[in-house]
Amino acid sequence: EYDVQAVNYWRQTGLSGQRLDIDPHLTVPWQLGNYLWGDGTVGFDETIYESSGDNLKITPVGTQGLQYSNALSLGGHGPGGFSHRELPYAQFNAATKIDKIYDLNWESISKVKHTIEPFFSYAYVPNINQDDLPLFDQVDRYNARSLFTYGITSRLIAKIPGAASIPNAQSEQPVAPFS
């Protein structure tokens, strides 16, 4: 996959310019048997800038008598001309699902399925100095990270005879039919 974004930032005062952001990445899904699946992604984000104008100076709340909001003023001359940033990154995801079906036969509910779905994710973005680049929006600064994320999702799914089946939009794995 790839994402491409081209933007022209024009301001009457402050820093103006163009940005081209190109983000090709490769995601490889995998599955081990019926109970372990995930994916791995590697990518390379290239961002090219052309800018001119003055930086904005931000006076923070709590200084110079500011009580509720920041104050903006023109700072020194901003970085002009062309600049660029190359940013490699990687991510790994793994998940599984354990489920149990209970015959309920109560009111209009014939069966209930309880799932426990543990997941694990790791994301890596290297520390790259971005101080000399223009700052237009959130694309212009990426924080370095080596981040582990894990958790468990638990679901209760009811089978109601005669009701239309609705696909589970949150799950990437097909749900086995009730037996």
C-alpha positions as CSV (number, residue, x, y, z in Angstrom):
1,E,0.0,0.0,0.0
2,Y,1.0,3.6,-0.2
3,D,-0.4,6.9,1.0
4,V,0.4,10.2,-0.8
5,Q,-0.6,13.7,0.4
6,A,0.2,17.0,-1.2
7,V,-0.7,20.2,0.6
8,N,-0.2,23.9,0.0
9,Y,-0.2,25.9,3.3
10,W,-0.8,29.6,2.7
11,R,-0.9,32.1,5.5
12,Q,-1.0,35.9,5.3
13,T,1.5,36.0,8.2
14,G,3.6,33.2,9.5
15,L,5.2,30.2,7.7
16,S,3.8,29.1,4.4
17,G,4.8,26.5,1.9
18,Q,4.1,23.1,0.2
19,R,4.5,19.6,1.6
20,L,4.6,16.3,-0.3
21,D,4.2,13.2,2.0
22,I,4.8,9.8,0.5
23,D,4.3,6.7,2.7
24,P,4.8,3.3,1.0
25,H,4.4,0.4,3.3
26,L,4.2,-3.4,3.1
27,T,1.8,-5.4,5.3
28,V,2.1,-9.2,5.4
29,P,-0.7,-11.0,7.2
30,W,0.0,-14.4,8.7
31,Q,-2.0,-17.2,10.4
32,L,-0.8,-20.2,12.4
33,G,-3.5,-22.8,12.5
34,N,-7.0,-21.7,13.6
35,Y,-6.1,-19.8,16.8
36,L,-3.2,-17.4,16.1
37,W,-3.1,-14.7,13.5
38,G,-1.7,-11.3,12.9
39,D,0.4,-9.1,10.5
40,G,3.7,-7.3,10.2
41,T,4.2,-3.9,8.6
42,V,7.3,-2.1,7.4
43,G,7.2,1.4,5.9
44,F,9.2,4.4,4.9
45,D,7.7,7.9,5.1
46,E,9.3,10.5,2.9
47,T,8.3,14.1,3.4
48,I,9.5,17.0,1.2
49,Y,9.0,20.7,2.1
50,E,9.3,24.0,0.4
51,S,8.6,26.8,2.8
52,S,9.1,30.6,3.4
53,G,7.9,33.2,5.9
54,D,8.2,33.8,9.6
55,N,7.8,31.3,12.5
56,L,5.0,31.8,15.0
57,K,6.1,32.4,18.6
58,I,3.8,30.9,21.2
59,T,3.5,32.5,24.6
60,P,2.2,29.8,27.0
61,V,-0.7,30.1,29.4
62,G,0.4,31.2,32.8
63,T,3.1,33.7,31.5
64,Q,2.8,37.4,30.8
65,G,-0.6,37.5,32.4
66,L,-2.2,34.9,30.1
67,Q,-4.8,33.0,32.1
68,Y,-6.9,30.9,29.7
69,S,-5.2,30.6,26.3
70,N,-1.8,31.0,24.5
71,A,-0.8,34.1,22.7
72,L,0.7,34.1,19.2
73,S,3.2,36.5,17.7
74,L,5.7,36.5,14.8
75,G,9.0,35.0,15.7
76,G,12.2,35.0,13.7
77,H,12.5,34.1,10.0
78,G,11.5,30.4,9.5
79,P,13.4,27.7,7.6
80,G,13.2,28.6,3.9
81,G,13.8,26.6,0.8
82,F,13.6,22.9,0.4
83,S,14.0,20.4,3.3
84,H,13.0,16.7,3.8
85,R,12.7,13.9,6.3
86,E,13.0,10.1,5.8
87,L,11.3,8.0,8.5
88,P,11.4,4.2,8.6
89,Y,8.9,2.4,10.8
90,A,7.7,-1.1,11.7
91,Q,4.7,-2.7,13.4
92,F,3.8,-6.3,14.5
93,N,0.4,-7.5,15.6
94,A,-0.7,-10.9,17.0
95,A,-4.1,-12.1,18.3
96,T,-6.0,-15.2,19.2
97,K,-9.5,-16.1,20.1
98,I,-11.0,-18.7,22.5
99,D,-14.7,-19.2,22.5
100,K,-17.4,-21.3,24.2
101,I,-21.0,-21.7,23.1
102,Y,-23.7,-22.2,25.7
103,D,-27.2,-23.6,24.9
104,L,-29.5,-21.1,26.7
105,N,-33.0,-21.6,25.2
106,W,-34.3,-18.6,27.2
107,E,-37.0,-16.3,25.9
108,S,-36.0,-15.6,22.2
109,I,-32.3,-16.4,22.7
110,S,-31.3,-20.0,21.8
111,K,-27.5,-19.8,22.3
112,V,-24.9,-17.5,23.7
113,K,-21.3,-17.4,22.5
114,H,-18.6,-16.0,24.8
115,T,-15.2,-15.1,23.3
116,I,-12.0,-14.1,24.9
117,E,-9.6,-12.4,22.5
118,P,-6.1,-11.5,23.7
119,F,-4.0,-9.3,21.4
120,F,-0.4,-8.0,21.3
121,S,1.1,-5.2,19.3
122,Y,4.6,-3.7,18.9
123,A,5.4,-0.5,17.1
124,Y,8.8,1.0,16.4
125,V,9.7,4.5,15.1
126,P,13.3,5.6,15.4
127,N,14.4,8.9,17.0
128,I,14.9,11.4,14.1
129,N,15.6,15.1,14.6
130,Q,12.9,17.1,13.1
131,D,13.7,20.5,14.6
132,D,14.8,22.1,11.3
133,L,11.5,21.2,9.5
134,P,8.4,23.5,9.1
135,L,5.5,22.7,11.4
136,F,2.1,22.9,9.6
137,D,0.1,20.0,11.2
138,Q,0.4,16.6,12.9
139,V,2.2,15.0,9.8
140,D,5.2,17.2,10.4
141,R,6.3,15.6,13.8
142,Y,6.5,11.9,14.6
143,N,7.5,10.9,18.1
144,A,10.1,8.1,18.4
145,R,8.7,5.0,20.0
146,S,9.3,1.4,20.9
147,L,5.8,0.6,22.1
148,F,4.3,-2.6,23.3
149,T,0.5,-2.8,23.6
150,Y,-1.5,-5.7,24.9
151,G,-5.0,-6.4,26.1
152,I,-8.0,-8.7,26.1
153,T,-11.4,-8.2,24.4
154,S,-14.3,-10.2,25.7
155,R,-17.6,-10.5,23.7
156,L,-21.0,-12.0,24.3
157,I,-22.9,-12.9,21.1
158,A,-26.5,-14.1,21.2
159,K,-28.2,-16.3,18.6
160,I,-31.8,-15.4,18.0
161,P,-33.6,-17.8,15.7
162,G,-35.2,-16.1,12.7
163,A,-33.1,-12.9,13.1
164,A,-31.0,-11.8,10.1
165,S,-27.3,-12.4,10.6
166,I,-25.2,-9.3,10.8
167,P,-21.4,-9.6,10.0
168,N,-19.1,-8.6,12.9
169,A,-17.5,-5.4,11.7
170,Q,-15.0,-5.3,14.5
171,S,-13.4,-8.7,13.8
172,E,-10.9,-9.3,11.0
173,Q,-11.3,-13.1,11.3
174,P,-14.4,-15.0,10.2
175,V,-16.6,-16.1,13.0
176,A,-17.4,-19.8,12.9
177,P,-21.1,-20.6,12.7
178,F,-23.0,-21.9,15.7
179,S,-23.2,-25.7,15.8
